[in-house]
Amino acid sequence: MLNICLVEDEIDLSNLIKTYLTNAGYNVIQFTKGADAIDYIGKQHVDLWILDIMLGDDVNGYDIIKAIREVETDVPVIFTSARDQDLDKIVGLELGSDDYITKPYSPKELVLRVNNIIKRVYKEKETNKVTYKEYLIDVDKRIVLEKEKEIKLTTLEFNLLLLLVSNKNKSFSREEILNLVWGEDYFGSDRVVDDLIRRLRKKMPSLNVSTIYGYGYRLL
């Protein structure tokens, strides 16, 4: 469950927003004072902050986001404000906010904005990681982990692994693997595919690659 910190000094509105966000599947930590929110920064993991710009104490939303950015540069922040002024939006963006919503607003709209930001910031990142049994394949970093221990693969080994894992249960001929892994300009023997499969099997024993005799291979 993702954690959202809500900083809102209007208690009724804060409770209403919490209800909507909780129903949407989030864990909500509430603050009515900016100073308390700043004290919380860095103590627990937070996936998203919702900050009211104008608060009742001496600490405002701008102060909070500055404190957040000193600790966490990537956590998304949504600003809320009763003032619909371009300057507020510009300042918020310059300080690193991801969105701005003007009061009064519908809690449903806020939830939609939260969902969109969460999807963009977190779920799209997750699509670049592929799991197969006990293996975690980080596509962007081009590394493979087994129980947090890295398995060293060559470029060709990684490309072949990614091809098979991304097309589980699909059969590939040796010629298809040659074209997709080595490239269409490769004119050597297709037996290099067999050698590469053997190397992958040795490094990753749980990789269930089925041999289709006289044709090619399939990952089960």
N, C-alpha and C positions, 0 to 999 in steps of 0.2 A: 504494500500500500504506500503510495507516495505522500510525502509530508508537505503541507502548505501552511505557511505562516501568514496569518491575517492580522494586519495592524489597522484597527478601525476604532475610533473613540465613541462612536454612536453604538451603544450596547445593543439596542434592538436590531439595528441593521446588521451588526456583527453576528448576532445569533441567527438571524435569518440567512445570511450568507453561509454560515457554518452548516446549517441544516441542508441547504442545497448542495454544497460541496461534499458533505458527508454522504448524502444520497447518491452522489455521482461516483462514490468510491474512494474519496480522499480522506486522509487524516488531517484535521485542521487544528492548529495551535493558535489560540487567540491572544492578542495584546490590545489593550486600550490606551497604553502609554508608550510613546516612542522610546523613552529611556529603557523600559523593560525589554522592548524588542532588541535594542542594541546590545543589552546585556546577554541576550540569548544567542546572538550571532557566534557561530563556531562551536557551540556546545553540543548541538545535535545536527544531524544531517537534514537539510531542507531542500526540497525539490523545486519550490516556487514560493515567491513572496508576493503578497498583495498589500500595497502600501497606500494609505490615505495620505495625501500631501499635507493637508491642514489638520493638525492634531491639537488636543487641548493643552498640552504641556509645552515646554520650551524646545522640544525635539520634534522636527517635522519629517515628512517623508523623504525630503532631499538629504537630510542628515543621516537617515537610516540607510539609504542606498549607498551613500559614500562609505559608511562603515561596512556594509555588505561587500562592496567591491574591493575593500582592503583585504578581505579574507577569501572571498569566492568570486572569481571573475565571470564564471559561466552560468550561475544559477539565474533563471529568468525572473523578471520583476514586472508586475503590473501596477501602474499608478492609478489611483482613483482620486477625483476631486470634484467639489461642488462648483468650481470655477471653470468655465469653458473658455479658456484663453490659450491662444496659440503659444504664448511665451512659456506657459506651464508645460505644454507638450514638448516644446523644443528643449527646454532645460532638462526635462525628464529623459528624453532621448540622448542628450549629450552625456547625462550621468549614467547611461547604460540600461534604461528601462526597455522592456520589450513591447509594452502596450500601454494605452492610456484610455480610461473610460470615465465619462462625465456623469456625475450625480444629477438628478436621480436616474438610476439605471435598473433594468430588470435583472434579478438574480440569475435568471435563465441565460441572459446574454453573457453575464460574467462567467458562468459555467462553460458556455460555448467557447469563449475566448481562452479560458484556462485549458480546456481540452485541446484546442488548436495549438497552443504553445507547447503543451506537454508532448503532443504528437510530433511537432516539428523538432523540438530540442532533444527528446529522448528516444521516441520510438523509431525515428528515421535512423538514428545511430545504431539501434539494435539490429536493423536490417543488414548492416555490414558485418554482422557476426553470425556464423553458422555453427550449429552444434550437430555432432554425430556421435552417438554413444557417449563415451567419457571425454571426447575431444571437443575443444572449442577452437573454432577457426576464425581469426580476426582478418577479414578480407582487406581492410585498409592498411593495417600494419603488416600484413602477409606473414603472420605467425600462427603456429598451432600450439595449443596448450593441452596437456593431459594432467589433470589434477594440479593445475597452476604451474606445472613444469613444462618448459618449452621444448618442443621437438624440432630439431634443426632439419629443415628441408631445403633442397636446392630449388632454383626457380622452376625448373621443369617438374619436379616432384610436387611443388605447391600448385602449379597450374593444373596438373592432372588430378590432384586431390580435389581441387575446387570444381573441376568439371564433373567428376563423379558424384560428389556430395550434392551439387546443385541439380543433378539429374538422377536422383536415386531411383533404382529399379529400371532405368532405361539402358538398353543394350547399345554399345558402341563397337563398331568394327575397328580393327587396327588402323585402317586407312583414315577413318573419321578421327580417331584419336591423334594420329599424326598431323592431320590438317589443323585440328583445333589446338593442339598443344605445341607442336613444333612449327606449324605454319605451312601454308601451301607451297612455299619455296623449298621445303625439305625434300631431297630426292634419295635419301638413304634407305636402308632396309627397314621394314616395319617391325623387325625383331627388337628394335630398340624399345618398343612399347612393352614387350615382355620383360625386358630388363628393368624398366622404370617401375612396372607393377611389382616386381620382386623386391625392389628397394623400398617401395612404400609399405608393402606387407611386413618387411623386416622392421622398419621403424615404427609402424603402427599396427601391431598384431591384431587389434580388435577391428581393423578395417575389413569388412566382409566383402571382398571383391570376388565375384564368381567368374570363373573362366568359361567362356563359350567356345568350345573347341572348334577350330577351323574358322572362327569368326572374330571374336574379340572378348570384351569384358563388360560386366554389369555390377554395380554396387547394390548390395541388398540391405 
